[in-house]
Amino acid sequence: MSFESGNNKINWASSHMPILKKIDERFSVEKPLKNLTIAVCIHLEAKTARLAEVLHHGGASVLLTGSNTLTTQDDVSMAIEHRGVQTFAKYGCSEEEYTNSLDSMLKKNPSIFIDDGGDLTNRLHTHFKHLLPKVLGGCEETTTGVIRLKSRETNNRLHVPMISVNNALSKCLFDNRYGTGQSVWTAIMNTTNLIVAGKTVVVAGYGWCGKGVSMRAKALGAKVIITEIDPIKSMEAHMDGFSVMPMEKAAPIGDFFITVTGCKKVISTKHFSLIKNNAILCNAGHFNVEIDMEELHKVAVGKTVRKNIQEFTLPDNKKINVLAQGKLVNLASGDGHPVEIMDLSFALQALCVEYIKSAKLKPGLYNVPKSIDQKVAELKLQSLGISIDQLTPSQVEYLNAFEI
């Protein structure tokens, strides 16, 4: 990998991110982020680099690291450094090196930060508490990160204002569903080179990400089974035409297993003995805890049989294949979400950073302001050449009358 290949990746992403281009044009002139130091902890690849570049053009000093040990693209990291963004990540780093990269950014006293999964937020609150009074706020990109933030807030341990970018409609309806759905299957198919049509796919979790993964599996010709703990989501999966059952019942049937729950040990010891020979297991949740890899290593002998595929042989000689070491498969074994999808999510991030600077928020968890959410959607429609109806004054008056 080289600076040139990383540069080409960033340029390609940039050419397909029209919303960020519009924001970049304004940021470059107005410099709304002047005098800010912004720390960004997101999977370090081309789309993330483009976000960092836009923030830099807005006047900020930008620090960038990855949010997973296997998702940094070193050539992109090298290229974005040449564009004025300081990076701290490398592919395949140890957990200690990963933590050190977070600490290195925090030692530079960022005033605003963008997190993906909550590790940077957690590090700030536990090892850099002295910085908390000076932090204006942060943004969280993922469902897992928002869950961690809600827990902090509930227990009165959230000491900075945080915006839940993940929950914005322009994010979760598209990034979580269409982005995850496509990128997970692109990674699986490119890694395994196996057919999906006619196979049985078990998807653990039927949130927005699970819906996207299931929808794409169905489109590829697979039979889809959903495992869930939520009765309402289970009913929704049933109404959407999928089979619903516990993991223990699904384990002997599935050919592909994809976890996307945010919880740990969704596939564990009791399931390994039930899963059929040569089944494919992978995880699309943020942390590598959904498949119990620690226990699998204890009970089986593993070896790498293909790039990003580990084959585990159980005592009964049955083989189970795990992709990307049980880590986030669409990024650890692929390029992540499609560029146009991340244009939506990262446009939200850029505008929310600008909002945090001026809003003077108190510590707590906040939704993305509706005006920002709608602005991003409007810019996306404009880039597609799509126009929509507008309410007339009399229609506005009619609808407002119901609010009296």
FENSUL-V208073 format. One record per residue. RES is the residue in one letter. PHI is phi in whole degrees, -180 to 180 (* if undefined). NEAR is the number of other C-alpha atoms within 12 Angstrom. Layout:
RES_PHI_NEAR ; RES_PHI_NEAR
This chain:
M_*_16 ; S_-143_16 ; F_-56_20 ; E_-63_18 ; S_-67_21 ; G_-65_30 ; N_-62_29 ; N_-63_24 ; K_-64_32 ; I_-65_36 ; N_-63_25 ; W_-63_22 ; A_-60_32 ; S_-58_30 ; S_-71_20 ; H_-117_26 ; M_-125_35 ; P_-67_32 ; I_-69_39 ; L_-62_43 ; K_-61_32 ; K_-62_28 ; I_-65_37 ; D_-59_32 ; E_-59_19 ; R_-73_22 ; F_-59_28 ; S_-64_22 ; V_-89_16 ; E_-82_17 ; K_50_22 ; P_-70_29 ; L_-106_33 ; K_-57_23 ; N_74_19 ; L_-92_32 ; T_-111_36 ; I_-116_46 ; A_-100_46 ; V_-120_53 ; C_-120_50 ; I_-139_48 ; H_-46_45 ; L_-87_45 ; E_-140_49 ; A_-61_44 ; K_-66_44 ; T_-64_50 ; A_-60_51 ; R_-65_50 ; L_-59_49 ; A_-60_49 ; E_-64_44 ; V_-64_45 ; L_-62_49 ; H_-64_37 ; H_-64_32 ; G_-77_32 ; G_106_27 ; A_-86_36 ; S_-88_34 ; V_-111_43 ; L_-112_45 ; L_-137_49 ; T_-141_51 ; G_-86_46 ; S_-107_47 ; N_-159_42 ; T_-71_37 ; L_-114_37 ; T_-113_36 ; T_-78_38 ; Q_-103_44 ; D_-62_34 ; D_-69_28 ; V_-68_44 ; S_-59_43 ; M_-64_35 ; A_-68_32 ; I_-73_42 ; E_-63_30 ; H_-68_19 ; R_-101_26 ; G_101_24 ; V_-108_34 ; Q_-83_30 ; T_-115_40 ; F_-133_37 ; A_-109_43 ; K_-148_30 ; Y_-68_29 ; G_72_22 ; C_-70_23 ; S_-76_15 ; E_-62_19 ; E_-66_13 ; E_-65_21 ; Y_-61_29 ; T_-62_27 ; N_-62_24 ; S_-67_33 ; L_-65_41 ; D_-63_32 ; S_-62_27 ; M_-70_38 ; L_-65_40 ; K_-66_21 ; K_-94_24 ; N_56_28 ; P_-66_36 ; S_-94_36 ; I_-139_49 ; F_-140_51 ; I_-119_55 ; D_-119_47 ; D_-138_42 ; G_111_36 ; G_100_38 ; D_-66_39 ; L_-67_42 ; T_-60_45 ; N_-64_30 ; R_-64_27 ; L_-60_37 ; H_-77_25 ; T_-107_19 ; H_-119_19 ; F_-133_25 ; K_-60_21 ; H_-64_16 ; L_-85_26 ; L_-53_30 ; P_-63_21 ; K_-95_24 ; V_-82_36 ; L_-74_35 ; G_155_43 ; G_-152_52 ; C_-127_50 ; E_-116_47 ; E_-90_49 ; T_-120_40 ; T_-60_34 ; T_-59_33 ; G_-63_37 ; V_-66_36 ; I_-59_25 ; R_-66_31 ; L_-67_40 ; K_-62_25 ; S_-64_18 ; R_-61_25 ; E_-64_20 ; T_-60_14 ; N_-98_12 ; N_56_15 ; R_-120_23 ; L_-104_32 ; H_-113_32 ; V_-136_35 ; P_-73_40 ; M_-129_43 ; I_-102_44 ; S_-83_41 ; V_-61_43 ; N_-55_43 ; N_-87_33 ; A_-63_38 ; L_-63_28 ; S_-70_37 ; K_-102_39 ; C_-66_32 ; L_-71_27 ; F_-119_30 ; D_-60_39 ; N_-67_41 ; R_-90_31 ; Y_-77_32 ; G_-66_38 ; T_-64_47 ; G_-56_40 ; Q_-75_37 ; S_-69_36 ; V_-64_47 ; W_-72_44 ; T_-61_30 ; A_-66_35 ; I_-62_43 ; M_-69_27 ; N_-68_23 ; T_-77_31 ; T_-95_31 ; N_58_15 ; L_-109_20 ; I_-78_22 ; V_-102_28 ; A_-55_19 ; G_86_18 ; K_-87_23 ; T_-105_32 ; V_-110_45 ; V_-107_46 ; V_-110_53 ; A_-93_50 ; G_109_41 ; Y_-125_40 ; G_-79_35 ; W_-60_33 ; C_-67_42 ; G_-62_46 ; K_-62_43 ; G_-65_35 ; V_-63_47 ; S_-67_46 ; M_-61_34 ; R_-71_29 ; A_-62_39 ; K_-61_29 ; A_-65_19 ; L_-83_24 ; G_98_17 ; A_-88_27 ; K_-88_29 ; V_-117_41 ; I_-115_44 ; I_-109_49 ; T_-113_41 ; E_-150_35 ; I_-113_21 ; D_-97_19 ; P_-64_17 ; I_-71_15 ; K_-64_23 ; S_-65_28 ; M_-64_20 ; E_-62_23 ; A_-62_32 ; H_-61_22 ; M_-67_13 ; D_-80_20 ; G_97_18 ; F_-101_30 ; S_-75_32 ; V_-127_34 ; M_-162_27 ; P_-68_25 ; M_-62_34 ; E_-62_27 ; K_-79_20 ; A_-78_32 ; A_-53_37 ; P_-75_25 ; I_-98_28 ; G_-72_38 ; D_-100_33 ; F_-120_46 ; F_-123_51 ; I_-129_52 ; T_-95_50 ; V_-152_49 ; T_-115_37 ; G_84_32 ; C_-113_27 ; K_-98_23 ; K_52_28 ; V_-70_37 ; I_-116_41 ; S_-132_28 ; T_-53_25 ; K_-66_20 ; H_-93_28 ; F_-58_42 ; S_-72_26 ; L_-93_25 ; I_-66_32 ; K_-71_29 ; N_-60_25 ; N_70_28 ; A_-65_36 ; I_-108_45 ; L_-115_49 ; C_-153_50 ; N_-123_49 ; A_-117_51 ; G_-87_43 ; H_-65_43 ; F_-102_38 ; N_-86_35 ; V_-115_29 ; E_-75_34 ; I_-98_43 ; D_-76_30 ; M_-67_35 ; E_-60_20 ; E_-71_22 ; L_-63_33 ; H_-64_25 ; K_-72_17 ; V_-92_24 ; A_-135_25 ; V_-98_22 ; G_-111_26 ; K_-153_21 ; T_-84_18 ; V_-111_19 ; R_-166_17 ; K_-53_22 ; N_68_32 ; I_-127_33 ; Q_-107_31 ; E_-103_32 ; F_-110_34 ; T_-100_28 ; L_-83_27 ; P_-55_17 ; D_-88_17 ; N_78_17 ; K_-73_22 ; K_-114_29 ; I_-123_42 ; N_-106_41 ; V_-118_44 ; L_-93_44 ; A_55_40 ; Q_60_38 ; G_80_42 ; K_-88_37 ; L_-55_44 ; V_-66_46 ; N_-72_41 ; L_-111_47 ; A_-72_42 ; S_-127_36 ; G_-167_34 ; D_-98_36 ; G_80_39 ; H_-63_41 ; P_-56_34 ; V_-56_36 ; E_-64_30 ; I_-67_36 ; M_-71_45 ; D_-60_42 ; L_-64_49 ; S_-64_48 ; F_-78_49 ; A_-65_46 ; L_-59_46 ; Q_-61_50 ; A_-62_50 ; L_-71_41 ; C_-71_44 ; V_-61_48 ; E_-61_40 ; Y_-64_29 ; I_-59_36 ; K_-58_28 ; S_-103_16 ; A_-78_18 ; K_53_19 ; L_-80_21 ; K_-87_20 ; P_-54_26 ; G_151_28 ; L_-103_33 ; Y_-121_31 ; N_-79_30 ; V_-63_38 ; P_-54_26 ; K_-57_19 ; S_-63_18 ; I_-71_30 ; D_-56_32 ; Q_-71_21 ; K_-61_25 ; V_-63_38 ; A_-63_31 ; E_-62_23 ; L_-64_27 ; K_-65_32 ; L_-61_18 ; Q_-60_16 ; S_-66_21 ; L_-91_16 ; G_73_11 ; I_-103_12 ; S_-112_13 ; I_-131_11 ; D_-69_7 ; Q_-124_9 ; L_-68_12 ; T_-80_10 ; P_-54_10 ; S_-69_11 ; Q_-68_13 ; V_-62_13 ; E_-62_13 ; Y_-64_13 ; L_-68_13 ; N_-69_12 ; A_-63_10 ; F_-74_9 ; E_-89_8 ; I_-70_7
